[in-house]
Amino acid sequence: MTALIDADQHLFEARELWAQYAPSADRDVCVRIVDDDQGFGWVTWKGERIYPAEVFQPGDVDGTGHGRQRNRDGARADVNYDDAPRHYSDPAARLAHLDLLGVDEAVLFPNAGLVWERVVGRDLHALEVNMAAYNRWAVDVADQGGGRLHPVGHVTLRNLAWLERELAALSRGGVRLAMMAPAPVDGKALHDPGLDRAWSLFVDYGVTPVFHVSNFERPFADEWYSGDFDTVDPVLQTSFIWIAPALALSDLAIHGVFARHPALRIGVMELSAAWTAHFLPSLDGSFDFHRRQNGRALTDLPERPSDYIRRQVRVAAFAYERPDLLRERAGDLFMMCSDYPHGEGTATPVDDYRNQCTGGGVPEQAPELFNHNIAWLLRRDQ
């Protein structure tokens, strides 16, 4: 039977993980998880509180809100960060817990690591120190995972020499995925010729870049997000969650990056999937209209922009997004995901797909959804 691979779970970081895995001389610039006077945990950097460090219950978003309101009210925390179940953070315990979730293998993204990139990025050295520290831990997790846990590294394209060192270390350690921001790099679009070497490095080292929800540079001007008390995940960020990956992938397609790097593969996780059905045809139409209106194409592409995305990109789709229907319009490029153990996630992923999808809600009917597509990003065909 084909192994079920969950394309999006999260593993909690220890409070001092970044300092533990960083050189001693750099520990003063490390991210830390620190409690406030009420017992609520916070992801911090140089004493600055970035975002709450919470203990989620899968499927209980209201519970997260309850805790945050208690914090604002000055009440004591119901649950401390250290009270999280062991399998939230311990690789060996997560391995054992996979059976209860009904999956055989899991891709593991950061937890606290999702919230600090834009803040710490004010200092490139500190950004590199914290990402590299996390990557060392990811290698340890991969070693403990026995081929069933697939931790995701964390990288930036701001320093290509640093990127090559990190990709080499991740590759040696058996880490096949690395999270990066679907955003400009120091004012350069992802198709910029100065970044072309980065895409070659991902291919050469056999590490797949992955876009995931995180605190990266936003696609709209900061003024649009003003007035929202949630500075990391404002309403308009969530409302247009798909814009960043759609924009990044379109940029790579229409400017020929995918065409120049046919072995490049990219994953999109927790940034929604429903947009693919309407956006991919629209991208082709816009590209063709631009050619007709200007008398020549922006880029001499042998194929349509959407063809490159369909061939070289895979997208995680929650059960409620109906990947069984999406694939009829966008192609068979979707992956099962649970977002476990986040509040917006689920502890019953297989049942969710079985109950909400028809003609493709069980592994035997949809091997691409439950295995093949994420296995392809993990480069198991090589």
C-alpha positions as a Markdown table, in Angstrom:
| # | Residue | x | y | z |
|---|---|---|---|---|
| 1 | Met | 0.0 | 0.0 | 0.0 |
| 2 | Thr | 1.2 | 3.5 | -0.9 |
| 3 | Ala | 2.5 | 5.4 | 2.2 |
| 4 | Leu | 0.3 | 8.4 | 3.3 |
| 5 | Ile | 2.5 | 11.5 | 3.5 |
| 6 | Asp | 1.2 | 14.6 | 5.3 |
| 7 | Ala | 2.7 | 17.6 | 3.5 |
| 8 | Asp | 2.3 | 20.1 | 6.3 |
| 9 | Gln | 2.8 | 19.5 | 10.0 |
| 10 | His | 4.7 | 21.6 | 12.5 |
| 11 | Leu | 7.2 | 20.7 | 15.2 |
| 12 | Phe | 7.6 | 23.1 | 18.2 |
| 13 | Glu | 11.0 | 24.5 | 18.9 |
| 14 | Ala | 12.5 | 24.5 | 22.4 |
| 15 | Arg | 12.8 | 27.9 | 24.1 |
| 16 | Glu | 16.5 | 28.2 | 23.5 |
| 17 | Leu | 16.8 | 26.1 | 20.4 |
| 18 | Trp | 18.4 | 28.8 | 18.3 |
| 19 | Ala | 21.0 | 29.7 | 20.9 |
| 20 | Gln | 21.7 | 26.0 | 21.5 |
| 21 | Tyr | 22.5 | 25.4 | 17.8 |
| 22 | Ala | 24.2 | 28.8 | 17.2 |
| 23 | Pro | 27.9 | 29.6 | 17.7 |
| 24 | Ser | 28.5 | 30.9 | 21.2 |
| 25 | Ala | 29.7 | 34.3 | 19.9 |
| 26 | Asp | 26.3 | 34.8 | 18.2 |
| 27 | Arg | 23.9 | 33.8 | 20.9 |
| 28 | Asp | 23.1 | 37.4 | 21.7 |
| 29 | Val | 21.3 | 37.7 | 18.4 |
| 30 | Cys | 19.3 | 34.5 | 18.7 |
| 31 | Val | 15.5 | 34.2 | 18.9 |
| 32 | Arg | 14.1 | 33.0 | 22.2 |
| 33 | Ile | 10.8 | 32.0 | 23.7 |
| 34 | Val | 10.2 | 33.9 | 26.9 |
| 35 | Asp | 7.3 | 34.1 | 29.3 |
| 36 | Asp | 5.7 | 37.3 | 30.4 |
| 37 | Asp | 4.6 | 38.0 | 34.0 |
| 38 | Gln | 1.3 | 36.2 | 33.4 |
| 39 | Gly | 2.9 | 33.0 | 32.2 |
| 40 | Phe | 2.2 | 33.5 | 28.5 |
| 41 | Gly | 5.0 | 32.6 | 26.1 |
| 42 | Trp | 6.3 | 35.0 | 23.5 |
| 43 | Val | 8.7 | 34.6 | 20.6 |
| 44 | Thr | 11.2 | 37.3 | 21.2 |
| 45 | Trp | 14.3 | 38.8 | 19.6 |
| 46 | Lys | 16.7 | 41.1 | 21.5 |
| 47 | Gly | 14.0 | 41.6 | 24.1 |
| 48 | Glu | 11.3 | 42.5 | 21.5 |
| 49 | Arg | 8.1 | 40.5 | 21.6 |
| 50 | Ile | 7.2 | 39.4 | 18.1 |
| 51 | Tyr | 4.2 | 37.0 | 18.6 |
| 52 | Pro | 2.6 | 34.7 | 21.1 |
| 53 | Ala | 4.2 | 31.3 | 21.6 |
| 54 | Glu | 1.1 | 29.2 | 22.2 |
| 55 | Val | 0.1 | 25.6 | 22.8 |
| 56 | Phe | -2.6 | 24.9 | 20.2 |
| 57 | Gln | -5.3 | 22.3 | 20.1 |
| 58 | Pro | -6.0 | 21.1 | 16.5 |
| 59 | Gly | -9.3 | 22.4 | 15.3 |
| 60 | Asp | -9.8 | 24.9 | 18.2 |
| 61 | Val | -9.1 | 28.4 | 16.8 |
| 62 | Asp | -11.5 | 29.8 | 19.4 |
| 63 | Gly | -9.3 | 28.3 | 22.1 |
| 64 | Thr | -6.3 | 30.3 | 20.7 |
| 65 | Gly | -8.4 | 33.4 | 20.8 |
| 66 | His | -9.5 | 32.7 | 24.4 |
| 67 | Gly | -5.9 | 32.6 | 25.5 |
| 68 | Arg | -5.0 | 35.8 | 23.8 |
| 69 | Gln | -7.9 | 37.6 | 25.3 |
| 70 | Arg | -6.9 | 36.4 | 28.8 |
| 71 | Asn | -3.5 | 37.8 | 28.1 |
| 72 | Arg | -5.0 | 41.2 | 27.2 |
| 73 | Asp | -7.2 | 41.1 | 30.3 |
| 74 | Gly | -4.2 | 40.6 | 32.6 |
| 75 | Ala | -5.2 | 37.0 | 33.6 |
| 76 | Arg | -2.8 | 34.2 | 34.2 |
| 77 | Ala | -2.2 | 31.8 | 31.4 |
| 78 | Asp | -4.3 | 28.6 | 31.4 |
| 79 | Val | -1.5 | 26.7 | 29.6 |
| 80 | Asn | 2.2 | 27.4 | 29.6 |
| 81 | Tyr | 4.5 | 26.8 | 26.6 |
| 82 | Asp | 6.2 | 24.0 | 28.6 |
| 83 | Asp | 2.8 | 22.2 | 29.0 |
| 84 | Ala | 2.7 | 21.2 | 25.3 |
| 85 | Pro | 2.3 | 17.5 | 24.7 |
| 86 | Arg | 5.7 | 15.8 | 24.2 |
| 87 | His | 4.9 | 14.9 | 20.6 |
| 88 | Tyr | 4.5 | 18.5 | 19.7 |
| 89 | Ser | 8.3 | 19.0 | 19.9 |
| 90 | Asp | 10.0 | 15.6 | 20.3 |
| 91 | Pro | 10.8 | 13.8 | 17.0 |
| 92 | Ala | 10.6 | 10.4 | 18.6 |
| 93 | Ala | 7.2 | 11.1 | 20.1 |
| 94 | Arg | 5.9 | 12.5 | 16.9 |
| 95 | Leu | 7.0 | 9.4 | 15.1 |
| 96 | Ala | 4.9 | 7.3 | 17.5 |
| 97 | His | 2.0 | 9.8 | 17.1 |
| 98 | Leu | 1.8 | 9.5 | 13.4 |
| 99 | Asp | 0.0 | 6.2 | 13.7 |
| 100 | Leu | -2.8 | 8.0 | 15.7 |
| 101 | Leu | -3.1 | 10.6 | 13.0 |
| 102 | Gly | -3.4 | 7.8 | 10.4 |
| 103 | Val | -0.4 | 8.9 | 8.3 |
| 104 | Asp | 2.9 | 7.1 | 7.6 |
| 105 | Glu | 5.2 | 10.1 | 7.1 |
| 106 | Ala | 5.1 | 13.9 | 7.8 |
| 107 | Val | 6.7 | 17.0 | 6.5 |
| 108 | Leu | 7.6 | 19.2 | 9.5 |
| 109 | Phe | 7.7 | 23.0 | 9.2 |
| 110 | Pro | 8.8 | 25.3 | 12.0 |
| 111 | Asn | 6.3 | 26.6 | 14.5 |
| 112 | Ala | 7.8 | 29.7 | 16.2 |
| 113 | Gly | 10.0 | 30.0 | 13.1 |
| 114 | Leu | 7.1 | 31.1 | 11.1 |
| 115 | Val | 6.7 | 34.5 | 12.8 |
| 116 | Trp | 10.2 | 36.1 | 13.1 |
| 117 | Glu | 11.8 | 36.3 | 9.6 |
| 118 | Arg | 10.6 | 39.8 | 8.8 |
| 119 | Val | 11.6 | 41.3 | 12.2 |
| 120 | Val | 14.9 | 39.5 | 12.5 |
| 121 | Gly | 15.6 | 40.3 | 8.9 |
| 122 | Arg | 16.4 | 43.9 | 9.8 |
| 123 | Asp | 19.9 | 42.4 | 10.6 |
| 124 | Leu | 21.1 | 40.1 | 7.9 |
| 125 | His | 23.7 | 38.5 | 10.1 |
| 126 | Ala | 21.2 | 37.7 | 12.8 |
| 127 | Leu | 18.8 | 36.3 | 10.2 |
| 128 | Glu | 21.5 | 34.0 | 8.9 |
| 129 | Val | 22.5 | 32.9 | 12.4 |
| 130 | Asn | 19.0 | 32.0 | 13.4 |
| 131 | Met | 18.2 | 30.2 | 10.1 |
| 132 | Ala | 21.4 | 28.3 | 10.2 |
| 133 | Ala | 20.8 | 27.3 | 13.8 |
| 134 | Tyr | 17.3 | 26.0 | 13.0 |
| 135 | Asn | 18.8 | 24.1 | 10.0 |
| 136 | Arg | 21.2 | 22.3 | 12.2 |
| 137 | Trp | 18.3 | 21.1 | 14.3 |
| 138 | Ala | 16.4 | 20.1 | 11.2 |
| 139 | Val | 19.3 | 17.8 | 10.3 |
| 140 | Asp | 19.1 | 16.2 | 13.7 |
| 141 | Val | 15.3 | 15.7 | 13.3 |
| 142 | Ala | 15.9 | 14.1 | 9.9 |
| 143 | Asp | 18.4 | 11.7 | 11.5 |
| 144 | Gln | 15.9 | 10.8 | 14.2 |
| 145 | Gly | 13.0 | 10.5 | 11.8 |
| 146 | Gly | 14.2 | 7.3 | 10.1 |
| 147 | Gly | 12.8 | 8.4 | 6.7 |
| 148 | Arg | 9.4 | 9.1 | 8.1 |
| 149 | Leu | 9.9 | 12.7 | 9.4 |
| 150 | His | 10.9 | 15.3 | 6.8 |
| 151 | Pro | 11.9 | 18.5 | 8.5 |
| 152 | Val | 12.0 | 21.6 | 6.4 |
| 153 | Gly | 15.0 | 23.9 | 6.5 |
| 154 | His | 14.8 | 27.7 | 6.5 |
| 155 | Val | 16.7 | 29.9 | 4.1 |
| 156 | Thr | 17.0 | 33.3 | 2.5 |
| 157 | Leu | 18.3 | 34.3 | -0.9 |
| 158 | Arg | 19.9 | 37.5 | 0.4 |
| 159 | Asn | 23.4 | 36.1 | 0.5 |
| 160 | Leu | 24.0 | 33.4 | -2.1 |
| 161 | Ala | 27.3 | 32.3 | -0.6 |
| 162 | Trp | 25.5 | 31.6 | 2.7 |
| 163 | Leu | 22.7 | 29.9 | 0.8 |
| 164 | Glu | 25.1 | 27.5 | -0.9 |
| 165 | Arg | 26.6 | 26.6 | 2.5 |
| 166 | Glu | 23.2 | 26.0 | 4.0 |
| 167 | Leu | 21.9 | 24.0 | 1.1 |
| 168 | Ala | 25.0 | 21.8 | 1.1 |
| 169 | Ala | 24.7 | 21.2 | 4.8 |
| 170 | Leu | 20.9 | 20.4 | 4.5 |
| 171 | Ser | 21.6 | 18.1 | 1.6 |
| 172 | Arg | 24.3 | 16.2 | 3.4 |
| 173 | Gly | 22.0 | 15.8 | 6.4 |
| 174 | Gly | 19.1 | 14.4 | 4.3 |
| 175 | Val | 16.9 | 17.5 | 4.4 |
| 176 | Arg | 15.2 | 17.8 | 1.1 |
| 177 | Leu | 12.9 | 20.8 | 1.6 |
| 178 | Ala | 13.7 | 24.4 | 2.6 |
| 179 | Met | 11.3 | 27.2 | 3.4 |
| 180 | Met | 11.9 | 30.6 | 1.7 |
| 181 | Ala | 9.8 | 33.7 | 1.3 |
| 182 | Pro | 7.6 | 34.2 | -1.9 |
| 183 | Ala | 8.7 | 37.8 | -1.9 |
| 184 | Pro | 11.3 | 40.2 | -3.4 |
| 185 | Val | 14.9 | 39.8 | -2.2 |
| 186 | Asp | 16.3 | 43.2 | -1.1 |
| 187 | Gly | 14.3 | 44.9 | -3.8 |
| 188 | Lys | 14.8 | 42.3 | -6.5 |
| 189 | Ala | 12.0 | 40.3 | -8.0 |
| 190 | Leu | 12.6 | 36.5 | -7.9 |
| 191 | His | 13.3 | 36.4 | -11.6 |
| 192 | Asp | 16.2 | 38.9 | -11.3 |
| 193 | Pro | 19.3 | 37.7 | -13.1 |
| 194 | Gly | 21.3 | 38.2 | -9.9 |
| 195 | Leu | 19.3 | 35.5 | -8.3 |
| 196 | Asp | 19.5 | 33.0 | -11.1 |
| 197 | Arg | 22.3 | 31.1 | -9.4 |
| 198 | Ala | 20.1 | 30.5 | -6.4 |
| 199 | Trp | 17.7 | 28.4 | -8.5 |
| 200 | Ser | 20.7 | 26.4 | -9.8 |
| 201 | Leu | 21.9 | 25.8 | -6.3 |
| 202 | Phe | 18.5 | 24.3 | -5.2 |
| 203 | Val | 18.7 | 21.9 | -8.1 |
| 204 | Asp | 22.3 | 21.1 | -7.7 |
| 205 | Tyr | 22.0 | 20.2 | -4.0 |
| 206 | Gly | 18.6 | 18.4 | -4.4 |
| 207 | Val | 16.8 | 20.7 | -2.0 |
| 208 | Thr | 13.3 | 21.9 | -3.0 |
| 209 | Pro | 12.3 | 25.5 | -2.1 |
| 210 | Val | 8.9 | 25.7 | -0.4 |
| 211 | Phe | 6.6 | 28.7 | 0.2 |
| 212 | His | 4.7 | 28.5 | 3.4 |
| 213 | Val | 2.6 | 30.9 | 5.6 |
| 214 | Ser | 5.1 | 33.0 | 7.5 |
| 215 | Asn | 6.1 | 36.5 | 8.5 |
| 216 | Phe | 7.8 | 37.5 | 5.2 |
| 217 | Glu | 7.6 | 40.8 | 3.2 |
| 218 | Arg | 4.0 | 41.3 | 2.3 |
| 219 | Pro | 2.8 | 41.7 | -1.3 |
| 220 | Phe | 0.8 | 45.0 | -0.6 |
| 221 | Ala | 2.0 | 48.3 | 0.9 |
| 222 | Asp | 2.2 | 48.3 | 4.7 |
| 223 | Glu | -0.5 | 51.0 | 4.9 |
| 224 | Trp | -3.1 | 48.4 | 3.9 |
| 225 | Tyr | -2.5 | 46.5 | 7.1 |
| 226 | Ser | -2.5 | 49.5 | 9.4 |
| 227 | Gly | -5.1 | 49.6 | 12.2 |
| 228 | Asp | -5.0 | 45.9 | 12.8 |
| 229 | Phe | -3.8 | 44.9 | 16.3 |
| 230 | Asp | -2.5 | 41.6 | 14.9 |
| 231 | Thr | 0.8 | 42.8 | 13.4 |
| 232 | Val | 1.9 | 39.4 | 12.2 |
| 233 | Asp | -1.3 | 37.9 | 10.8 |
| 234 | Pro | -3.7 | 40.8 | 10.1 |
| 235 | Val | -7.1 | 40.2 | 8.4 |
| 236 | Leu | -6.0 | 41.4 | 5.0 |
| 237 | Gln | -3.0 | 39.1 | 5.2 |
| 238 | Thr | -5.3 | 36.1 | 5.5 |
| 239 | Ser | -7.9 | 37.4 | 3.1 |
| 240 | Phe | -5.3 | 37.6 | 0.3 |
| 241 | Ile | -3.1 | 34.7 | 1.5 |
| 242 | Trp | -2.8 | 33.3 | -2.0 |
| 243 | Ile | -1.5 | 36.5 | -3.6 |
| 244 | Ala | 2.2 | 36.1 | -2.5 |
| 245 | Pro | 2.6 | 32.6 | -3.9 |
| 246 | Ala | 0.6 | 33.4 | -7.0 |
| 247 | Leu | 2.7 | 36.5 | -7.7 |
| 248 | Ala | 6.0 | 34.7 | -7.0 |
| 249 | Leu | 5.2 | 31.7 | -9.2 |
| 250 | Ser | 3.9 | 33.9 | -12.0 |
| 251 | Asp | 7.1 | 36.0 | -11.9 |
| 252 | Leu | 9.2 | 32.8 | -12.2 |
| 253 | Ala | 7.0 | 31.5 | -15.1 |
| 254 | Ile | 6.6 | 34.6 | -17.3 |
| 255 | His | 10.2 | 35.7 | -17.0 |
| 256 | Gly | 11.5 | 32.2 | -18.0 |
| 257 | Val | 13.1 | 31.0 | -14.7 |
| 258 | Phe | 11.2 | 27.7 | -14.9 |
| 259 | Ala | 12.0 | 27.3 | -18.5 |
| 260 | Arg | 15.7 | 27.9 | -17.8 |
| 261 | His | 15.7 | 25.6 | -14.8 |
| 262 | Pro | 13.5 | 22.7 | -15.9 |
| 263 | Ala | 14.6 | 20.6 | -12.9 |
| 264 | Leu | 13.5 | 23.2 | -10.4 |
| 265 | Arg | 10.6 | 22.1 | -8.2 |
| 266 | Ile | 8.7 | 24.3 | -5.8 |
| 267 | Gly | 6.1 | 23.5 | -3.1 |
| 268 | Val | 3.3 | 25.7 | -1.8 |
| 269 | Met | 2.0 | 24.9 | 1.7 |
| 270 | Glu | -0.8 | 26.5 | 3.7 |
| 271 | Leu | -1.1 | 29.4 | 1.3 |
| 272 | Ser | -4.4 | 28.0 | 0.0 |
| 273 | Ala | -5.0 | 26.0 | -3.2 |
| 274 | Ala | -8.4 | 27.1 | -4.5 |
| 275 | Trp | -6.9 | 30.1 | -6.4 |
| 276 | Thr | -5.1 | 27.8 | -8.8 |
| 277 | Ala | -8.3 | 26.9 | -10.7 |
| 278 | His | -9.1 | 30.4 | -11.7 |
| 279 | Phe | -5.7 | 32.0 | -11.7 |
| 280 | Leu | -3.7 | 29.7 | -14.0 |
| 281 | Pro | -6.0 | 30.3 | -17.0 |
| 282 | Ser | -6.0 | 34.0 | -16.2 |
| 283 | Leu | -2.2 | 34.1 | -16.2 |
| 284 | Asp | -2.1 | 32.6 | -19.7 |
| 285 | Gly | -4.7 | 35.0 | -20.9 |
| 286 | Ser | -2.8 | 38.0 | -19.5 |
| 287 | Phe | 0.5 | 36.9 | -20.9 |
| 288 | Asp | -1.1 | 36.4 | -24.4 |
| 289 | Phe | -2.9 | 39.7 | -24.2 |
| 290 | His | 0.3 | 41.5 | -23.4 |
| 291 | Arg | 2.0 | 39.8 | -26.4 |
| 292 | Arg | -0.8 | 40.9 | -28.8 |
| 293 | Gln | -1.1 | 44.4 | -27.4 |
| 294 | Asn | 2.7 | 45.0 | -27.7 |
| 295 | Gly | 3.5 | 43.1 | -30.9 |
| 296 | Arg | 5.9 | 40.8 | -29.1 |
| 297 | Ala | 6.0 | 38.5 | -26.1 |
| 298 | Leu | 7.5 | 39.6 | -22.8 |
| 299 | Thr | 9.6 | 36.4 | -22.9 |
| 300 | Asp | 10.1 | 33.8 | -25.6 |
| 301 | Leu | 8.5 | 30.8 | -23.9 |
| 302 | Pro | 8.0 | 27.5 | -25.7 |
| 303 | Glu | 5.0 | 26.8 | -23.6 |
| 304 | Arg | 2.2 | 28.7 | -21.7 |
| 305 | Pro | 3.2 | 30.1 | -18.3 |
| 306 | Ser | 0.7 | 27.8 | -16.6 |
| 307 | Asp | 2.3 | 24.8 | -18.1 |
| 308 | Tyr | 5.5 | 25.4 | -16.2 |
| 309 | Ile | 3.6 | 25.9 | -13.0 |
| 310 | Arg | 1.6 | 22.7 | -13.5 |
| 311 | Arg | 4.7 | 20.8 | -14.3 |
| 312 | Gln | 7.2 | 22.2 | -11.7 |
| 313 | Val | 5.0 | 23.2 | -8.7 |
| 314 | Arg | 2.9 | 21.2 | -6.2 |
| 315 | Val | 0.3 | 22.8 | -3.9 |
| 316 | Ala | -1.0 | 21.6 | -0.5 |
| 317 | Ala | -4.8 | 21.6 | -0.4 |
| 318 | Phe | -7.0 | 21.1 | 2.7 |
| 319 | Ala | -9.9 | 18.8 | 2.4 |
| 320 | Tyr | -12.4 | 21.6 | 2.6 |
| 321 | Glu | -10.8 | 23.1 | -0.5 |
| 322 | Arg | -12.0 | 20.1 | -2.5 |
| 323 | Pro | -8.8 | 19.0 | -4.2 |
| 324 | Asp | -10.9 | 16.3 | -6.0 |
| 325 | Leu | -12.6 | 19.1 | -7.8 |
| 326 | Leu | -9.6 | 21.5 | -8.2 |
| 327 | Arg | -7.6 | 18.9 | -10.1 |
| 328 | Glu | -10.3 | 18.8 | -12.8 |
| 329 | Arg | -9.5 | 22.5 | -13.6 |
| 330 | Ala | -5.9 | 23.0 | -12.4 |
| 331 | Gly | -4.3 | 19.5 | -12.9 |
| 332 | Asp | -3.2 | 16.8 | -10.5 |
| 333 | Leu | -0.8 | 18.9 | -8.5 |
| 334 | Phe | -2.3 | 18.9 | -5.0 |
| 335 | Met | -1.1 | 17.4 | -1.7 |
| 336 | Met | -2.8 | 16.2 | 1.5 |
| 337 | Cys | -2.1 | 18.4 | 4.5 |
| 338 | Ser | -3.2 | 18.6 | 8.1 |
| 339 | Asp | -1.4 | 21.6 | 9.6 |
| 340 | Tyr | -1.1 | 19.6 | 12.8 |
| 341 | Pro | -1.1 | 20.6 | 15.6 |
| 342 | His | -2.2 | 24.2 | 14.9 |
| 343 | Gly | -5.6 | 25.4 | 15.9 |
| 344 | Glu | -6.7 | 25.8 | 12.3 |
| 345 | Gly | -5.4 | 22.3 | 11.5 |
| 346 | Thr | -6.9 | 18.9 | 12.2 |
| 347 | Ala | -6.1 | 15.7 | 14.1 |
| 348 | Thr | -8.2 | 13.6 | 11.6 |
| 349 | Pro | -6.8 | 14.4 | 8.2 |
| 350 | Val | -7.6 | 11.1 | 6.5 |
| 351 | Asp | -11.2 | 11.2 | 7.7 |
| 352 | Asp | -11.5 | 14.8 | 6.6 |
| 353 | Tyr | -10.6 | 14.0 | 3.0 |
| 354 | Arg | -12.7 | 10.8 | 3.0 |
| 355 | Asn | -15.8 | 12.8 | 4.2 |
| 356 | Gln | -15.4 | 15.9 | 2.2 |
| 357 | Cys | -14.1 | 14.7 | -1.1 |
| 358 | Thr | -15.7 | 12.3 | -3.6 |
| 359 | Gly | -13.9 | 10.2 | -6.2 |
| 360 | Gly | -10.5 | 11.0 | -4.7 |
| 361 | Gly | -10.9 | 11.3 | -1.0 |
| 362 | Val | -9.1 | 8.1 | -0.1 |
| 363 | Pro | -5.5 | 7.0 | -0.9 |
| 364 | Glu | -6.4 | 4.3 | -3.3 |
| 365 | Gln | -8.3 | 6.7 | -5.5 |
| 366 | Ala | -5.9 | 9.6 | -5.3 |
| 367 | Pro | -2.3 | 8.5 | -5.0 |
| 368 | Glu | -1.0 | 11.8 | -6.2 |
| 369 | Leu | -2.8 | 13.7 | -3.4 |
| 370 | Phe | -1.7 | 11.4 | -0.6 |
| 371 | Asn | 1.8 | 10.4 | -1.8 |
| 372 | His | 3.2 | 11.0 | -5.2 |
| 373 | Asn | 3.2 | 14.8 | -5.3 |
| 374 | Ile | 5.0 | 15.4 | -2.0 |
| 375 | Ala | 7.3 | 12.4 | -2.7 |
| 376 | Trp | 8.2 | 14.2 | -6.0 |
| 377 | Leu | 9.1 | 17.4 | -4.0 |
| 378 | Leu | 11.2 | 15.2 | -1.7 |
| 379 | Arg | 13.0 | 14.0 | -4.9 |
| 380 | Arg | 12.4 | 10.4 | -4.3 |
| 381 | Asp | 12.5 | 9.8 | -8.1 |
| 382 | Gln | 16.2 | 10.6 | -8.1 |
